[in-house]
Amino acid sequence: MVRLVVMAAGQAIRMGTDKLALPWRGSTVLASVLNTVLEAKASLVGQQAVEGTSSGAGTREGLRAALAEGVPEAGCPEAPIPDTGVEIVVVARQEADRYLPPELIQRWEYSGGIWRSDPAPRPLSASVRAGLAGVSSTHSGIAFLPGDQVGITAAGLMAVLREFIRHRPAFLVPLCEGVPVSPAIFRTDYIAELYKLNGEQGGKVVLQRYQELWRVLPVPAGFCDDLDTPAAYERLRNKYGA
């Protein structure tokens, strides 16, 4: 299983406000990113089901449609989501209802998502450790995605996750126009080094130690677009029509 940690506890000093709560495509920045993450997970589940050998095609397609909607399949309202190989954890400073509309909270809860909140300002390394809490032998990798990475797409994220699940490299690093971007995936062999990060150190510190072990995956231009400043927010709102 891969744990995908959505990092939403930053202090947004350059933005000057809680950028994850800013309007974006009819909701908020964080809601948009999480919606994309859930779409990627649902697509991965559907693809795995189609490629699997268990159950009939009709059942697989029903599961795929149900997951795409984020609700239980008709006829089995209490049926849990099967293990898809992806676990989603949000590390935030506020509770989910600060950022997500009720229907997205419902989808989030049904997907088995984990929300960890702490209103106190924390350095980046503390958020990394919060995201690592509870990782066990059932996890093969861990990835970190900034909560303001509005350029990410469900197809692109699914490709990154699938590449790691298929090959299990020490590090799976997306490259956007030749530049390493999030979400890199760390095999769990390296969790101890992530725990040792201090202050504003993030996963890049560990990645730079092991460049020879990277497996890279090109991703589309714009995949890494994020909102660091008011100017970037306005520019990307115009770019994406958000």
C-alpha positions, 0 to 999 in steps of 0.5 A: 500500500502507498500512503499519499500525504496531502500537506496542508499545515503550512503557515503560508507566510508568502501568501499572507492568508490561508491559501488552501481556503481561497476560492477555486473552481467553485469551492476551495483550493484544498477541496479541488486538490483532494477531489483530484486525489480521490479521482486518481484513486478511483481510476486506479481502483477501476483499472486494477479491477478491470485487469484483475481476474476475480469477479465478473465484468459487470461487477467490476464495472459497477465497482468502478462506477460506484467509486467514481461517484464516491458512493457505495455500489447500488444494492450493497450500501454498507460495502466497504471500499476494497484495498486499492493500494492507496491510503490518503492522509491529510495533515492540516491546521484546521478541520475538514469542514473549513475547506471541504463542502459536505458532499466532498466530506462524505466522499472523503470519509467513504474512501477511508481518508484520514484527516489529522489536524493541529492548529498550532504552527509547526515546521515542515518536518513536524508535518512530515512526521505527522504524515508518517505516523501509523505507517506499518509493514503493510505500506510499501511507499509514502508520498507527499503532495502539497495541498496547493498543487492545483496543476496536478491531474487525476491522470497524472497522479494515477500514472505516478502511483501506478509506476511505483506500484508496478516497479517498487523503486527506492524513489519514484520521482516525477519530472516536470520539464526535467525538474523533480516535482511532487509527489515523489514516492519514497519506499518505506526503507527510507522512513527512518531518514524522513523521521530525522528531518528538522525544522523546515527540511522536507523530503527533498533533503532525503531525495538529494542523498540518493539521486542514483536510486531515482526512477523518474517519470516525466509528467506534463508541463503545469503538473507542479503548478502551485500557489505560493504568492498572491501573484501566483494565485491570480495568474493560475486562476486566469490560466485554469479559469478558476 
